[in-house]
Amino acid sequence: MNVVTINKLFREYGRTLGSVESFTGGLFAREITKVSGASHFFKGALVTYASEEKNRILGISYDVIDEYGVVSKEVAAQMASNGQKLLNVDYCVSFTGNAGPTAMEGKPVGLIYIGIAIYDKVEVYEFHLSGDRDTIQNEGVNNALKLLEQKILENN
C-alpha cells in the first residue's frame, strides 16, 4: 500500500486520522508522517505498549483485559474507539497483537488485531501473520493501510 495514496485520500475528503499502537510501537505513525502533507490530516498517535497504559490513558478496564487479554478483538475495538475520542479524529486505527518472538497470553506469535473506528462505528480485523518481529510489525501496518484505503473510499 502506498502511503501517498492515503495522504491524498484523507486530504481530498477532508478527514482526520489518528492511531493507537501497541505491538507496532509507533511504526504506523512513522509511515504516515514520512509523506509531506500528513500534518493536514494526521492528528497524532498514542503508543500504549503496557496494559497499565491501556487502562490509564485509554480507559480500557482491567476486567476486559483480564477476560479477553490485550491481544483480543475486544481490546482492539476499545483502543480504536477511545483513541478516536482522545485524538478527536474521524478515523482511528488501533494495533494489538503478538509480534513475538514468544507466545503471550497463550496466543500464537503472529496473531494481531487491527481496529478501525470511523465516526460512531468500530470494526476489528484479525490476522494470522508469520515471520520475525519486524516482518509481523510491517505486515500489520501494511494491512492497516489497505483497510484504511478501502474504508475511506466506502465512506465518502
LOTORDO-63756 format. One record per residue: residue number from 1; residue in three letters; chain; z, y, x of N, C-alpha, C in turn. Coordinates in pm, whole numbers. Layout:
BEGIN
<NUM; "ala"; "A"; <Z; Y; X>; <Z; Y; X>; <Z; Y; X>>
...
REM end
This chain:
BEGIN
<1; "met"; "A"; <0; -119; 85>; <0; 0; 0>; <0; 122; 87>>
<2; "asn"; "A"; <-76; 217; 47>; <-92; 341; 121>; <7; 446; 69>>
<3; "val"; "A"; <94; 493; 156>; <193; 594; 117>; <124; 725; 78>>
<4; "val"; "A"; <7; 751; 132>; <-69; 871; 97>; <-103; 868; -53>>
<5; "thr"; "A"; <-135; 750; -105>; <-166; 736; -248>; <-44; 769; -333>>
<6; "ile"; "A"; <72; 719; -293>; <196; 750; -366>; <220; 900; -365>>
<7; "asn"; "A"; <206; 961; -250>; <224; 1106; -234>; <131; 1180; -331>>
<8; "lys"; "A"; <5; 1140; -332>; <-95; 1205; -417>; <-60; 1190; -566>>
<9; "leu"; "A"; <-24; 1069; -607>; <5; 1043; -748>; <128; 1119; -797>>
<10; "phe"; "A"; <235; 1116; -718>; <357; 1187; -760>; <333; 1337; -767>>
<11; "arg"; "A"; <257; 1389; -673>; <228; 1532; -675>; <135; 1567; -790>>
<12; "glu"; "A"; <32; 1485; -811>; <-66; 1509; -918>; <0; 1510; -1055>>
<13; "tyr"; "A"; <92; 1415; -1079>; <157; 1405; -1208>; <285; 1488; -1217>>
<14; "gly"; "A"; <324; 1553; -1109>; <442; 1638; -1111>; <572; 1563; -1135>>
<15; "arg"; "A"; <581; 1442; -1082>; <700; 1360; -1099>; <784; 1361; -971>>
<16; "thr"; "A"; <914; 1334; -987>; <1003; 1330; -872>; <1050; 1188; -846>>
<17; "leu"; "A"; <1087; 1163; -720>; <1122; 1028; -675>; <1246; 1034; -586>>
<18; "gly"; "A"; <1329; 932; -597>; <1442; 913; -509>; <1459; 765; -483>>
<19; "ser"; "A"; <1545; 731; -387>; <1570; 590; -359>; <1717; 564; -331>>
<20; "val"; "A"; <1758; 441; -364>; <1890; 390; -330>; <1866; 258; -258>>
<21; "glu"; "A"; <1906; 253; -133>; <1871; 139; -49>; <1993; 66; 4>>
<22; "ser"; "A"; <1979; -64; 17>; <2081; -144; 82>; <2016; -218; 198>>
<23; "phe"; "A"; <1955; -334; 174>; <1903; -415; 285>; <1791; -346; 364>>
<24; "thr"; "A"; <1726; -247; 306>; <1620; -175; 377>; <1674; -65; 467>>
<25; "gly"; "A"; <1799; -28; 449>; <1864; 66; 539>; <1797; 201; 556>>
<26; "gly"; "A"; <1725; 248; 454>; <1658; 378; 462>; <1511; 369; 499>>
<27; "leu"; "A"; <1460; 249; 517>; <1319; 231; 557>; <1223; 288; 453>>
<28; "phe"; "A"; <1254; 270; 325>; <1167; 323; 221>; <1156; 475; 232>>
<29; "ala"; "A"; <1271; 542; 244>; <1272; 688; 256>; <1194; 732; 380>>
<30; "arg"; "A"; <1209; 659; 488>; <1135; 692; 611>; <983; 682; 587>>
<31; "glu"; "A"; <942; 576; 521>; <798; 558; 495>; <744; 671; 407>>
<32; "ile"; "A"; <817; 704; 301>; <773; 810; 210>; <761; 943; 283>>
<33; "thr"; "A"; <859; 973; 368>; <862; 1104; 433>; <777; 1112; 558>>
<34; "lys"; "A"; <709; 1005; 595>; <614; 1010; 706>; <494; 1097; 673>>
<35; "val"; "A"; <465; 1110; 545>; <345; 1181; 500>; <381; 1324; 465>>
<36; "ser"; "A"; <306; 1415; 519>; <326; 1557; 490>; <313; 1581; 340>>
<37; "gly"; "A"; <401; 1662; 287>; <396; 1694; 144>; <497; 1617; 62>>
<38; "ala"; "A"; <567; 1522; 123>; <665; 1443; 49>; <775; 1530; -10>>
<39; "ser"; "A"; <803; 1642; 52>; <909; 1730; 2>; <876; 1787; -136>>
<40; "his"; "A"; <752; 1777; -179>; <713; 1826; -311>; <760; 1733; -424>>
<41; "phe"; "A"; <789; 1606; -390>; <827; 1513; -496>; <946; 1424; -460>>
<42; "phe"; "A"; <972; 1400; -332>; <1080; 1311; -291>; <1207; 1393; -271>>
<43; "lys"; "A"; <1306; 1367; -357>; <1428; 1449; -354>; <1537; 1397; -263>>
<44; "gly"; "A"; <1536; 1267; -233>; <1638; 1216; -143>; <1661; 1068; -157>>
<45; "ala"; "A"; <1752; 1019; -70>; <1784; 877; -66>; <1932; 858; -40>>
<46; "leu"; "A"; <1982; 749; -92>; <2119; 707; -64>; <2110; 568; -3>>
<47; "val"; "A"; <2178; 547; 108>; <2188; 414; 168>; <2331; 368; 145>>
<48; "thr"; "A"; <2346; 273; 54>; <2478; 219; 21>; <2479; 73; 65>>
<49; "tyr"; "A"; <2505; 55; 191>; <2498; -78; 251>; <2618; -163; 214>>
<50; "ala"; "A"; <2736; -104; 213>; <2859; -178; 183>; <2892; -175; 34>>
<51; "ser"; "A"; <2955; -281; -12>; <2996; -289; -153>; <3085; -173; -193>>
<52; "glu"; "A"; <3174; -132; -100>; <3264; -21; -131>; <3185; 106; -166>>
<53; "glu"; "A"; <3075; 128; -96>; <2995; 249; -122>; <2913; 234; -249>>
<54; "lys"; "A"; <2872; 113; -279>; <2803; 91; -407>; <2899; 127; -521>>
<55; "asn"; "A"; <3026; 94; -502>; <3127; 127; -601>; <3161; 276; -599>>
<56; "arg"; "A"; <3194; 328; -482>; <3244; 466; -471>; <3136; 569; -500>>
<57; "ile"; "A"; <3018; 553; -444>; <2912; 653; -461>; <2832; 630; -588>>
<58; "leu"; "A"; <2795; 505; -613>; <2707; 475; -726>; <2780; 438; -854>>
<59; "gly"; "A"; <2910; 411; -842>; <2987; 376; -960>; <2963; 236; -1012>>
<60; "ile"; "A"; <2915; 147; -928>; <2895; 8; -971>; <3031; -60; -965>>
<61; "ser"; "A"; <3072; -117; -1076>; <3207; -173; -1084>; <3219; -299; -999>>
<62; "tyr"; "A"; <3340; -319; -947>; <3367; -441; -872>; <3356; -563; -963>>
<63; "asp"; "A"; <3377; -547; -1093>; <3362; -659; -1185>; <3218; -711; -1183>>
<64; "val"; "A"; <3122; -619; -1183>; <2980; -658; -1178>; <2949; -721; -1043>>
<65; "ile"; "A"; <2997; -659; -937>; <2973; -713; -802>; <3035; -852; -788>>
<66; "asp"; "A"; <3158; -868; -837>; <3226; -998; -828>; <3157; -1105; -912>>
<67; "glu"; "A"; <3109; -1067; -1030>; <3047; -1165; -1119>; <2908; -1207; -1073>>
<68; "tyr"; "A"; <2826; -1110; -1031>; <2686; -1139; -1001>; <2653; -1136; -851>>
<69; "gly"; "A"; <2735; -1067; -772>; <2707; -1048; -631>; <2624; -923; -610>>
<70; "val"; "A"; <2628; -869; -487>; <2548; -749; -461>; <2399; -781; -458>>
<71; "val"; "A"; <2366; -905; -427>; <2226; -949; -431>; <2201; -1005; -571>>
<72; "ser"; "A"; <2170; -913; -663>; <2151; -954; -802>; <2069; -850; -877>>
<73; "lys"; "A"; <2007; -897; -985>; <1930; -805; -1068>; <2021; -703; -1135>>
<74; "glu"; "A"; <2144; -743; -1167>; <2237; -653; -1233>; <2273; -535; -1143>>
<75; "val"; "A"; <2301; -563; -1017>; <2334; -456; -922>; <2210; -371; -894>>
<76; "ala"; "A"; <2094; -433; -878>; <1970; -356; -855>; <1945; -259; -970>>
<77; "ala"; "A"; <1967; -304; -1093>; <1945; -218; -1210>; <2040; -99; -1208>>
<78; "gln"; "A"; <2168; -125; -1181>; <2264; -15; -1179>; <2240; 79; -1062>>
<79; "met"; "A"; <2198; 25; -948>; <2165; 111; -834>; <2054; 208; -871>>
<80; "ala"; "A"; <1949; 158; -935>; <1836; 243; -972>; <1876; 346; -1078>>
<81; "ser"; "A"; <1945; 300; -1182>; <1983; 389; -1291>; <2082; 496; -1246>>
<82; "asn"; "A"; <2185; 455; -1175>; <2286; 550; -1130>; <2230; 643; -1022>>
<83; "gly"; "A"; <2145; 590; -936>; <2080; 673; -834>; <1989; 777; -897>>
<84; "gln"; "A"; <1922; 740; -1004>; <1835; 833; -1075>; <1914; 954; -1125>>
<85; "lys"; "A"; <2032; 927; -1179>; <2117; 1036; -1228>; <2171; 1121; -1113>>
<86; "leu"; "A"; <2220; 1056; -1009>; <2278; 1128; -896>; <2175; 1216; -825>>
<87; "leu"; "A"; <2053; 1165; -811>; <1948; 1239; -740>; <1866; 1328; -833>>
<88; "asn"; "A"; <1889; 1315; -965>; <1819; 1396; -1065>; <1667; 1386; -1049>>
<89; "val"; "A"; <1618; 1261; -1059>; <1475; 1233; -1040>; <1417; 1161; -1161>>
<90; "asp"; "A"; <1284; 1168; -1174>; <1214; 1095; -1279>; <1210; 945; -1249>>
<91; "tyr"; "A"; <1186; 912; -1122>; <1174; 773; -1078>; <1275; 749; -965>>
<92; "cys"; "A"; <1345; 636; -974>; <1433; 597; -864>; <1412; 449; -836>>
<93; "val"; "A"; <1390; 417; -711>; <1371; 278; -671>; <1495; 233; -594>>
<94; "ser"; "A"; <1539; 110; -622>; <1655; 55; -554>; <1618; -76; -484>>
<95; "phe"; "A"; <1692; -105; -379>; <1670; -225; -300>; <1803; -294; -274>>
<96; "thr"; "A"; <1814; -419; -313>; <1927; -501; -273>; <1873; -640; -245>>
<97; "gly"; "A"; <1928; -704; -144>; <1877; -836; -109>; <1939; -887; 19>>
<98; "asn"; "A"; <1887; -999; 61>; <1936; -1065; 182>; <1820; -1077; 281>>
<99; "ala"; "A"; <1823; -991; 384>; <1718; -992; 486>; <1752; -1086; 602>>
<100; "gly"; "A"; <1869; -1147; 597>; <1904; -1246; 699>; <1969; -1186; 822>>
<101; "pro"; "A"; <1994; -1264; 917>; <1939; -1398; 940>; <2014; -1512; 871>>
<102; "thr"; "A"; <2131; -1485; 811>; <2205; -1593; 746>; <2220; -1565; 597>>
<103; "ala"; "A"; <2242; -1670; 522>; <2261; -1657; 378>; <2392; -1584; 350>>
<104; "met"; "A"; <2394; -1510; 240>; <2517; -1444; 197>; <2536; -1469; 48>>
<105; "glu"; "A"; <2658; -1475; 4>; <2692; -1500; -136>; <2629; -1630; -187>>
<106; "gly"; "A"; <2597; -1721; -96>; <2534; -1847; -135>; <2389; -1829; -179>>
<107; "lys"; "A"; <2332; -1712; -147>; <2194; -1683; -186>; <2105; -1686; -61>>
<108; "pro"; "A"; <1983; -1733; -76>; <1899; -1755; 41>; <1849; -1627; 107>>
<109; "val"; "A"; <1823; -1638; 235>; <1756; -1530; 308>; <1620; -1510; 242>>
<110; "gly"; "A"; <1584; -1384; 221>; <1454; -1352; 161>; <1460; -1323; 13>>
<111; "leu"; "A"; <1574; -1350; -51>; <1590; -1316; -193>; <1619; -1166; -201>>
<112; "ile"; "A"; <1531; -1092; -268>; <1550; -948; -283>; <1523; -907; -427>>
<113; "tyr"; "A"; <1584; -794; -464>; <1560; -734; -594>; <1522; -589; -573>>
<114; "ile"; "A"; <1421; -546; -645>; <1379; -407; -645>; <1392; -356; -788>>
<115; "gly"; "A"; <1471; -252; -804>; <1488; -190; -935>; <1411; -60; -940>>
<116; "ile"; "A"; <1351; -31; -1054>; <1282; 96; -1072>; <1328; 158; -1203>>
<117; "ala"; "A"; <1394; 272; -1192>; <1435; 348; -1309>; <1329; 455; -1334>>
<118; "ile"; "A"; <1278; 457; -1455>; <1178; 556; -1496>; <1230; 617; -1626>>
<119; "tyr"; "A"; <1267; 745; -1615>; <1327; 814; -1729>; <1447; 734; -1778>>
<120; "asp"; "A"; <1444; 678; -1899>; <1562; 608; -1951>; <1546; 456; -1950>>
<121; "lys"; "A"; <1452; 405; -1871>; <1425; 262; -1869>; <1437; 209; -1725>>
<122; "val"; "A"; <1491; 89; -1710>; <1502; 27; -1578>; <1440; -112; -1583>>
<123; "glu"; "A"; <1358; -141; -1483>; <1301; -274; -1466>; <1340; -325; -1329>>
<124; "val"; "A"; <1367; -456; -1320>; <1406; -517; -1194>; <1309; -631; -1163>>
<125; "tyr"; "A"; <1269; -638; -1038>; <1173; -738; -991>; <1240; -823; -882>>
<126; "glu"; "A"; <1223; -952; -894>; <1280; -1047; -798>; <1169; -1100; -708>>
<127; "phe"; "A"; <1198; -1105; -579>; <1103; -1158; -481>; <1174; -1258; -392>>
<128; "his"; "A"; <1098; -1357; -348>; <1145; -1455; -251>; <1052; -1442; -130>>
<129; "leu"; "A"; <1100; -1374; -28>; <1019; -1345; 89>; <1058; -1437; 204>>
<130; "ser"; "A"; <970; -1447; 301>; <1001; -1528; 419>; <971; -1446; 543>>
<131; "gly"; "A"; <1028; -1490; 652>; <1008; -1421; 779>; <1140; -1373; 835>>
<132; "asp"; "A"; <1129; -1298; 944>; <1250; -1245; 1006>; <1296; -1120; 931>>
<133; "arg"; "A"; <1406; -1063; 976>; <1469; -948; 911>; <1372; -831; 895>>
<134; "asp"; "A"; <1301; -796; 1001>; <1205; -684; 995>; <1094; -712; 894>>
<135; "thr"; "A"; <1045; -833; 893>; <938; -870; 801>; <985; -857; 656>>
<136; "ile"; "A"; <1104; -907; 627>; <1157; -901; 491>; <1180; -756; 449>>
<137; "gln"; "A"; <1233; -674; 538>; <1254; -533; 506>; <1120; -463; 478>>
<138; "asn"; "A"; <1024; -485; 565>; <893; -421; 548>; <821; -470; 423>>
<139; "glu"; "A"; <827; -599; 396>; <765; -652; 274>; <833; -598; 149>>
<140; "gly"; "A"; <963; -582; 155>; <1034; -522; 42>; <984; -382; 12>>
<141; "val"; "A"; <970; -302; 116>; <919; -165; 99>; <776; -167; 47>>
<142; "asn"; "A"; <692; -253; 103>; <553; -260; 58>; <543; -302; -89>>
<143; "asn"; "A"; <627; -397; -130>; <627; -437; -270>; <670; -323; -361>>
<144; "ala"; "A"; <768; -247; -318>; <813; -132; -398>; <703; -27; -411>>
<145; "leu"; "A"; <631; -2; -304>; <522; 96; -310>; <413; 52; -408>>
<146; "lys"; "A"; <381; -77; -407>; <282; -129; -502>; <331; -113; -646>>
<147; "leu"; "A"; <458; -147; -668>; <515; -134; -802>; <516; 12; -848>>
<148; "leu"; "A"; <553; 102; -758>; <555; 245; -794>; <417; 296; -831>>
<149; "glu"; "A"; <316; 256; -756>; <179; 299; -790>; <143; 250; -930>>
<150; "gln"; "A"; <171; 125; -956>; <142; 68; -1088>; <217; 142; -1198>>
<151; "lys"; "A"; <345; 168; -1175>; <429; 230; -1278>; <388; 375; -1305>>
<152; "ile"; "A"; <356; 451; -1203>; <320; 591; -1227>; <186; 600; -1299>>
<153; "leu"; "A"; <97; 507; -1271>; <-32; 505; -1343>; <-12; 463; -1489>>
<154; "glu"; "A"; <79; 370; -1514>; <106; 325; -1651>; <175; 431; -1736>>
<155; "asn"; "A"; <258; 513; -1673>; <345; 607; -1747>; <291; 748; -1754>>
<156; "asn"; "A"; <168; 770; -1710>; <111; 905; -1713>; <-29; 903; -1771>>
REM end
